[in-house]
Structures are given as C-alpha cells and as structure tokens.
Amino acid sequence: MGHGIDFGEELAVNHRRIRQAAAAAPGRPGRLCAELREHARLMRRHVLPALATNVDGGAQIAAADETLLDRIESEVAEEDACAGPQLAPLLDQIEVQLHWEDRVLLPLLEAETTWIVLEDLAEHARLARRRSTCEPA
C-alpha cells in the first residue's frame, strides 16, 4: 500500500485468477463460479459506486455495467453454468467484462479519483481474492 496505483495491479491479479479459473473450468467449475461471485461482489459494492461518485457520467457508466454483471451472475447462479455447453457463452461474457474493466473502467478511475479511493479499492480487491480462495473449488 502507499501510492494508490495498486488498484490496477490488484485488478490485474483478480483478472488473471478469473482467466485461469476459466481455463480450468471444465474440470473445476466451482473455482470459476467462486471467482466470479467475488469479483461481481467487488464490482457492485465498491468499484461501481466509486465510479458513480467520482467520475463525470460515472453513474450512467456504472448502470450500464450492472447489466453485464447481471447476466454473468444469473448464469453463474444456474447449477451447471460453469461446466458443460453453457460454459462457452459464459466465457465470452466474462472476457467482455474483463476487457471493459481493463480498457475503460480502470483508466477512468485512475484519471478521476484520488489515490485514497484507489488504495481503498485495492484493499477491497485483495479481500475479494481472499474470500474466493476460501470458497470450495
């Protein structure tokens, strides 16, 4: 901790974990579902509110992202979503979400928020990662 830029690094670690879980999903679907649940929780509780509060037009951007998160979460809620034939469309949606976070969300937050907000988001990202490793894989 210290300079606020850690959020980008923490988000990248979370994204890497999600992509690794997605690659392993046919054999270990529980891990992907756990990673996605925690990432969606992080986005809804901390990141999107920070976007809405600190970025001009952020509330509209956050609301639009809620739609994609809703789709991903509803798929993960289904019993076999992280395995079987439903997996390919889910993986596509996940990649769209992660790409958006990398290319749009993170640059907006880094440009428009204080280092304190970024540090807080970094800590929440670390906690989300810890929670996902506590869930069954």
Sequence and secondary structure as in RCSB ss.txt:
>XXXX:A:sequence
MGHGIDFGEELAVNHRRIRQAAAAAPGRPGRLCAELREHARLMRRHVLPALATNVDGGAQIAAADETLLDRIESE
VAEEDACAGPQLAPLLDQIEVQLHWEDRVLLPLLEAETTWIVLEDLAEHARLARRRSTCEPA
>XXXX:A:secstr
  SSTHHHHHHHHHHHHHHHHHHHTTT HHHHHHHHHHHHHHIIIIIHHHHHHHSTTHHHHHHHHHHHHHHHHHH
HHSTTTTSGGGHHHHHHHHHHHHHHIIIIIHHHHHHHS HHHHHHHHHHHHHHHHHHHHS  
